[in-house]
């Protein structure tokens, strides 16, 4: 006998479909939605100082946090931060869990197929870091050691592409876990961003952690959803403003202890505007 839904069941089903549609619309996170709510939800790294981390009082801090709060102020709303692991950043944006990413998002062509980058706002150097006593002078030397990287990060890509076949590469959930793996001896070297040596040497200064190999210099941008011109234009106008009014320079002085670098007008394979 075929199942025949009654009127009440049909009504419940229709309400469910409407709820799904409404949820899908709210997840789209238009600027109008954000301004109505009075809150912009920002994806950020949870434990990667000085980029993004939670301080001892439980407050989100770092240069990306300062940028996120400045962006919320630019929109006239409050900032709500969602701390994310490296591998969860893009899914959090594309599924609508967050409205925008200020999350140490290095500009890479493969990522640009999934998210829309803004103009760059910060630079980052990717290296291989190990203790001073660990002899690593070439890519071939990596094959002698166990190398740690944050899973799905730029470091992961660079180490994987540069290490000789057969190198043992251990992938961890985030930068903090990767750093701890080196400090605890689980790995002998790590794919690192500019601030790994500072964090490692603060924990074990007697080991003298230092960059051994240079892989690449990268630029980070804010990320919005593909094809969303309004969000992309807003992010770019915000970045132009903080570059011109000195706010980015103040963030750089505070967190990077350096002047703002000269940013490129383009990055191959990474458009800064919706095409």
N, C-alpha and C positions, 0 to 999 in steps of 0.2 A: 504494500500500500504506500503510495507517494505521500510525503509529508506536505501538509498544506498549512502554512502559518496563519494564525488568526490576526485580527486587526491590531490587537495590542502588541503582538510580537513584531509585526511590520513597523508599528510606531517606534518601538524600542530600537529596531535595526536602523530606521531612518535617523533617529536621534544620535545613535552611535556614529553614523556616517557624518552627520553634521559636526559632531564633536571632533572627529578626526580632521575634518576640513578646517575647522576653526583653529585647532591645535597646530595644523600645518601652516596656517596663515600666521599665527603668532610666532612660530618658530622662524619664519622668514625674517623677522627682526628688521622691518623697515625703519627708517629714521622717524617717520611719523609715529610708529608704535613706541619707539624708544622715548620720544619726547612726551607722549601721552602717559607712559609709565613713570617717567622721571628718572629712569635708571638705564644705563648702558652696561651690558654684561661683557666683561673683558676677559679673554683667555690669556693666561700668563704662566710662566714657569713657576713651580712651587718651591724649588730648593736649589737655585742656581745663582747665588750672589756673584757679582753685583747686578745681574740682569733682573731677576725676579726671585723673591724668596719671602718667607714669613719671619718677621723679627721676633724677639723675645716676648713682646707684648701681644703677639698674635696678629699684628698688622702686616699687610702686604707691603714690601719695600723693594728698593732697587730702581735702576734707571727705567725699566719698563713700567714699573708701578707709578713712578712719577709722571711718565709720559701718559699712562692711562688716566690718571687723575686730571692731568692737564687737558686731555681729550674730552673727558666728561665735562669739565668746566667750559670748554669751547662749545659743546653742545647745549650747555645750560641744564645738565642733569647730574645725578650722582653716579659714581663708579661702583660697580659690583664686580669683584674679581673672582675668577674660577681658576684655582691652581691646577696646572696640567702637567702630566709627564710628557716627555719628548714625543713619543709615538701617538699620543692622544690629541695633539694640538689640532691637526687638520680635521680629523673626524669631529671634534667638538664644534668646529666652525661650520663644516658642511652639513651637519645634522641639526644645526640651529641651537645648540646648547649655549653658545656664546655669540655675541654680535660681531666681534672683531678680535683679532689677535695682536697683542703686543707681547710676543713670546719668544724672543731670540730667534726669529724666523729668517735664517740665512736665505738669500736669493738664489734659488737653484731652478734650472729649466724644468726638471721633472715635477717639482712642487708647483710651478706656475701652471701646470696642466690641471691642478686641483683647486688652487686658490688664486685670488687676484692680489698681487702685491701693490703696495703704495710706492712712492719714492723712498729711497733709503734714508734712514735717520741715524744709523750707527754702524760702525765698522768692527770687524772681528777677525782675528788671525787664528788659523787652524794649524796646530803643530802636533808632534808626538813628544810627550813629556815623560821623563823617567828620572830616577835618582842620579846624581852626579857620577856615582861609581859604576853605573850601568853603561857599558860601551856600545852605543848605537851611533854609527856614522853614515849609514846608507840604508836605503829601503831593504836591501838584502839582509841586513842585520836584524830586522824585525822577526825574521823566521826563527831566530834563536830563543824567542821569548813568548810569553803569553801576553797578549795585548787586550786591554779593556776599552770599550767604547759605549756611549749611550745608544741604545737601540734606535734605529731610524734617524739618527742625527747626521749632520754634515761630517762629524768625526768618523762615524761608522762608514760613510761612503768613501771618504779619503783613505782611511786605513785599509778598507777592503780592496780598493783599487790599487793601492801602492804596495801592500805586503806581498811577499812571494807566496806562491802556491804552497798550501800545507801549513801556513801560519795559523796557530790557534788564536782565534779572536773570540773573546767572551763579551756578550752584549748584555748590558744592564738597563734598568728601566729609566734612569735619568742620570744627570751629571753627578749628583750627590752620591749615588750608589757606585758610580764609576770611580770617583775619587776615593771613596772608602775602600774599594777593592784594591787600589794601589797601595794605600796606607796599611792595609792588613796583609799584604803579600799575596793576595789571590792572583794578581797580575803583576808584571814587572814594568809595564809601560802603558800609557793611555793616550788615545786620541783626545786632544785638548783644545779648549778655546783660550782666549787671551788671559783668562784669570785663573786657570788651574794652578800654575806655579805659586801664585800668591796664596791660594787656599791650602795647597799641599804643604808649603813651607811654614805656614802658620801652625799647622798641626805637628809637623816633624821637621823643624829647621835643620837638624843635624844631618839630614839626608841630602840637602841641597838639590831639590827637584829643579829641573831646567828643561827647556825645549831642546830636543835632539835633532828633529827633522822639521822642516817647514813644508807644509802642504799647499796652503792657499790663503789669500786674504779675501774675505767675504763681506758683504753688506747685508744688514738686516732691514726689513720693511714691515710695516703693519699689513695684516692680511684680512681681506673681506671675501665674500662669496663671489665666485665667477659670474661675470655678466651683470653684477649689480653696480651700475654706473654711479648712482647717487651716493652709495657708501664709499666707493673708490674716490670720487671727486671730493667728498667731504674729508676723507683721510689725507688726501694730498694737499688740500687747502690748509688743513691744520698743520701739517709738517712744514709747508712754506711759511706759515705764520711764526711758528716757534724758531725757525731758522733765522727769520728776519728780526724778530723782537728780542733775541738774546736768551730766550728761555732754554733752548736746546744747549746753548753754550754753558748755561748755569748747571744743567743736568750733567753735562760732560765733565765739568770741573769737579762736581760733587762726587760722581761715581767712577769716572774713568781717569781722573787726575791728568787730563790732557785736553788740548784744544779740539774743537770740532774739526774733523778731517774734511778734505775736499771730496765730495761725493761725485760719482760718475753720472753723466747724463743718461746713460743706458747701460744695461747688463744683458749680454747675449742670451736670448731665449726667455727673458723675463720682462714682459711689458709692465710699465708702471701705471698704465691707464687701460680702461676697458676698451678693447678693440672693436 
